[in-house]
Amino acid sequence: QQAEEAFLKGSSDGIKRVLEEIEAQGQNKVKSGLSEFNFTVGVLNCFLIVYIFAALPQHFWLLYIVEAFVFLPIKFIDLWYQKPLRGVLYLLDYCWCMNYIGVVSLLILAATSYIPQYLHKNLLFVSYGTSCGPLLGAAGALPFVALVFHNFSTMTDVFIHVFPPMLVYTLRWHKDEILQAWPNTFDLDYELNFFPTASDRASIFTDTVCLYFIWLIPYVIWMVKTGVHLPSSKRDAPAVYDTVFHSNMRKGLCELIGTVMWKRPVEESKRQCKTNDFEVRDLFVYLFFHFVGVMVSLLALAYPCFSSRQMHGIILTSMCIICTYRGALRYTYYSTRMYANIVRKQFLDGDNDDGSNKNKSNSAEVANETTPLMISV
């Protein structure tokens, strides 16, 4: 009788813990934006984007500007309040800087009569190369670029990687419609060449590479002198800001680079991840492969997009399918495995739970809202 009562009491306590944990996760998802309103707005916005892109490509550039002025501030606010370290310095990374330049460039392209012709032409070249190369490649390579309709911050990640190559598609393959609709706004009658020729050094490839180094050189200087030490727990002042480099290193790159390149003990790499105290030589390895990725994307993606309208469409469609599938994985996790994991965690570890397991479980599920979302290029 006593054993039965103890069993029932233990089961009741376990069920109570599970219910509390499930309620906590529900609140966490609401805080992250999971609501009927946000989901509806996210889905309807995707319908709008597809409709304008397919039916009114000559006006797609206007939609890009409007969406940029909505999504980019939302992302800034989200990263500013990110905990435990503010992620606002992620916006100094390549993909983000290229989008800032892209918005400004588009506004300049629309003001044709106010800028020199050579600058107008070069802006068009770098927009094409950057959008259809590194940004489009990142959409397929980075796991955080996912169509999660309710989460505006995550949808911003989709926007900065997928929207620019869609815009360039309209500028490249719907040029006549754009010139007819906006005769005094755009000048798109330049002869596009992907590689430099004897008569014209300017090209999509060379201009994009030059722009990359214009970003890379100041970024490397800042990272070496300041950025690499900002999140370190060894600093005299408390760490406040995170960087994309540190975020990526904590997600396995530190151990990978340390083991493959330097034969560094795994324990030392784990210590560096715990303290955010990474070596400068790891930064240079990281940026070297960043450079390689940009060059590969230009040749493997931007050039086919430049050469063929069909290839441009196929690659764009493929990236959209990948992003949609990632979003589906997230929603599947929310509706099935997340709660199963809570139940399993509570009943398997409940006997040894002193209260700490509840916090660990809660933290793990919160992390799943963004993991592996912060890896970037």
N, C-alpha and C positions, 0 to 999 in steps of 0.2 A: 504494500500500500504506500509506504513512504517512498519507495523507489519510483513508483508510478507518478506520485505527486511531484517528485523532483524532476522527472522527465518532462511532465507537462509544463512545469514552471520554466524549465530550461528552454523548451520549445516556444513558449509564450514570449520569453525574453528575446529569443532569436528573431521571431516574427516581428516583434516591436522594433528591433534594430533595423531589420530590412525595410520596414515601412518608413522609418525615419530617414534612412539613407535614400530611398526612392524619392521621398518628398524633397529632400535636399537637392538631389539631382535635377528634379523638375524645376526648382527655383533657379539653379545654375543655368539651365537651358533658357529659361525666360530672360535672365539677365544677359545672356549672349545674343538675344534677339529672336528666339524661337517663339513666334506668336502667329495667330491667323493673319493679322494685318501685314506683318513683315513678309510672311511667306507669299501672300497674295500680291503684294507690291513687287517682290522679286520675280515672280513668275510672269506677271503682266509686263514688267520691264523687258524681260527676255522676248516676249511676243512682239513688243514694240520694236526692239532692235532687229529682229528677224524680218519683220514687215518692211521697215524702212530700208534695210539692206537689200531686200529682194525686189521690192516694188518701187522704191524711190531712192535709188542709189545716189542720184545727183544732190540729195539733201542730207546724206549720211554724215557729212562733215559737221553740220549744225548739231546733230544729235550727239556726236562725239564731244563737242565743246560743252554742251549742256550736262552730259553725264560726267565729264571730267570735273566740272565745278560742283557736282554733288558728291561723287565718290571720293575724290582726293581729300577734301576737308574731313569727311567721315573717318577715313583711315588715319589721318593725322591725330584726330581726337582720340581714337581707339588706342593708338600707339603711345600717346602721351600719358594715358592713364593705365597703361599696361603694368602689371605687377609680376614679380617683385622689382624688376628693373624696367625703366621706361624704354620703349622700343622706337622712339621717335628718330633715332639716328639710323634706323633701317632705311629711312627715306633718302639717305646719302648714297645708297647703293645704285648700281648701274641702271637697273630696270626702272627705278623710280625717277632718277635724274633724266633718263631718256624720255620719259613721259612728260615731265615738266617742259623739257625742250620741245617735245612734240606739240604740246598745246600752244606754246608761244610761236613755234614755226608755222603751225596752221593759221594762226591769226596773221602772221606776217605774209604767208602765201596768199591769204585773202586780200591783202593790201598791196597788190602787185605794183601799183604805180608809185609807191612810196619807198621802194627799195631797189638797189641796183640789180640788174638782170643776172649777173654772175652769182650773187648771193641767193637770189630766188632759186636758181638752178641747183646750187649746192645744197640748199635746204631740202629740195625735192629729192635729191640723190640720197642724202643721209637718212631722210625719213623712210625711204623705201628699204634701204639696206638694214637699218636698225630694226624696223618693224617686222620684216619678213625673215630676218636672220635671228639675232639673239632673243628678241622678245617672243617670237613664234616658237623658237626652239625651247625656251624656258617653259612655255605653256605645256609642252609635252613632257618635259623632263622633271619639273618640280611638283612634288606631291600635294602642295597646298593650293595649287590652282584648280579649284573644284567648284562646280555649280551648287552651292549651298544657298538656296534662295532666301532663307530667312536671315542670313548673316551678312549684313551689308559690308562688313570689313573683309570677309572672305570673297564676296562678290567683287570688291575693289581689286583684289589680286587677279581675278579673271579679267576685269576691265583693262588693267595696264598691260596684260600680256596678249589678249586676244583682240581687243578693239583696234589697236593700231594696225595690225596686218589686214583687218577687215576694211579699215579706212583706206589703206593704200590700194587694196583691191579695187575700190570704187574709183580712186584717182587714176589708176593704171588702165583698167579695162572698161570703165564707163566715162572716159574722158569727154566724148562728144556730148553726152547728156549733161555733164557738169558745165561744159562751156556754153551750151545752149541755155541752160537754166540760169547760169551766173556769168554772163558774157563779159562783164567788166570787173569780175572778182578774181578769177584764176587765170593764170597763163600756164597751160600744160602742154604747149606745143614744142617742148624741147626734145631733141633726139637723145633717148636714153641709151647709155652704154654701161654694161655691168663692169667691164674691165677697161682700164685706160687704153687709149689708142695713140697712134703717132701724132694725130692732129688735135687730140683733146685729152689732156691729163686728168681732167675731172671725170670721175666715174662713181658708180654706186659703191663698189668695193673699196676704192682708195679713200673716198670721202668718209665712209663709215668707219674705216680703220683709224683715220685721223681723229674723228670725233671720239672714238673709244680711248685713244691715248690722251686726248684733252681731258677726259674724265679720269683716266687711270692715274696719271702722274700726280695730280694734287691729292687724290684719294690715298695713294701709297704714302706720300709724305705725311699726311694727316694721321694715317693709321700707325705708322712707325713712331711718330713723335708723341701722339696723344691717344688715338683710338684704341690701340692694342692694350693699353693699361687701364682704360676707363672702368670696366666692370670688375677688375681684380679686387679680391677681398684683402689683398696685401697693401692696398693704398692707405695712406694716412687718413684721407677723407672717406666717408662711407660711399660705396658704389651706388650710383643713381641710374646710369644709362647703360644699355646693352648695345651691341652691334651685330650685324648679320654674321660677321666672321665668328664671333664668340658663340652665337646661337648654333651655327653649323658645326663648330668644333665640339660642342657639348653633345651633339647628336651622332657621335661615332667617328667623325673625321679626325679628331685628335688621336684616338687609338690607331686608326688606319694609317695616317701619315707617320705617326711615331714608330709603328711597327715596321712598315714597308721602307720608309726612307731613312730612319735614324737608328733602327733597332732599339728604340726606347722601351724600357720596361712598361708593361701594361699598367702596373700600379702607379707609376709616375704620371702616365697619361690620365688616369682616373683622378689623381690628385689635382692635376692642372684643370680638369673639367670641374671639379668641386670648388676650386678657388678662383676660376676664371683667369688663371695666370698662365697664358699661353706664350710660346716662344715666337720670336720674330721670324725665325727661319720657317716655321710652320705657315706664317702669313704669306711668305713669298711662294711657297709651294701651292698654297690655296689660290693665290692670284695668278700663278702660272697656268694652272688648269682652268681657271676662269677665262684667261686669254685664249687658251686652246679651244675651249667651248665656243667662244664667240667666233673664232675663225672657222671652225667646222660648221657652225650654223649658217654662216654666210655662204659657204660653198655648197652645203648639202640642202639648204632650205631656200635661202634668198635667191640663189641663181636659178633653180627650177621655177620658182614663183615668177621671176622676171622673164623667163623664157617662154612660159606657156600659161595661158589663162586656165586651162584645164588642170594643170598641176597646182596652180595657186589655189583653185577651188578644192581640189582633193586634199591638199595638205591642211587647209583651213578646216574643212569638214572633219578630218581625222583628229585634229586637236580639240575641236568642240566635242567630239564623241568621247575622247579621253577625259575631258573635264566633266562631262555629264556622268560618266561612269564613276569617277571619284566622288562626285556628289551623292550618287546612288549608294555607294559604299558607306558614306557617312550616315545617311538616313537609315540604312539597314542596321547599322550599329546602334543608332539611337533606339530603334523600335524592337530590337531583339537582344543582341549580345550585351548591351550595356546593363540592362536590368538583370540578365542571367548572371553576369559577373558580380553584381552586387549581392545577389542571393548566395552565390557560391562562396564569395568572400566571407560573408557573415556566418554561414553555417559551418564552413570548413575551419575558419580561424576563430570562431566565436568563443570557443572554450578557453582560448589563450588571450582573449581580448581584454585589455585593461583600459580601453578607451582610445588607445593610439591607433588601432586598426581602423576605427571609424574615420579618423582624420586622414589616414593614408588612402583608404578607399575613396573618400571624397576628393582628395587631391588628384588621385589617378584619373577619376572620371572627368574632373575639370580639365586636366591636361589633354584628355582625348578630344576635347572641343577644338583644340588647336594643334595637336600632334598628328603628323609631323609638319605643321603648317608654317613654321618660321624659317625653314631652309629656303634660301634665295640665292640669286646670282648677282 
